[in-house]
């Protein structure tokens, strides 16, 4: 029985090492411009719920690296990563709504995603978008961001400084 447990533990550890290797191998292939290998490494990980692989797949679809450019598919992968708290994916969703790639252009949604991401670059973009919104739209976007975070990130009570400039 003890031998079986050791064998199972060994398999789990080696499998997790392979998963990490897939991210690293995909990154190395991507840097070489070998997008086919990067896709082969990242797709199974993304499908298994790896947020970094989901972000990477979204980026490849967004830019057409190794596959036909498909903004809707990029949105799908960005959203999966964003729901796991990936700040870059959240920021990228803001960009997609801001520009209107794969979705109808929606500045309120763009503001919402930039607000959720909360990283310095997203904050800068959020403030830029705020200039194009009415005060009511900014309030609506902030409410949507708070609701989303409460539902997906468990941060319903969190307050953040928002600098809604007009």
Buried (B, 14 or more C-beta within 10 A) or exposed (E): EEEEEEEEEEEEEEEEEEBEEBBEBBBEBBEEEBBEBBBBBBBEBBEEEBBBBBBBBBBBBBEEBBBEBBBEBBBBBBBBBBBBBBBBBBBBBBBBBBEEBBBEEBBBBBBBBBBBBBEEBBBEBBBBBBEBBEEEBBEBBBEBBBEBBEEBBEBEEEEEEBEBEE
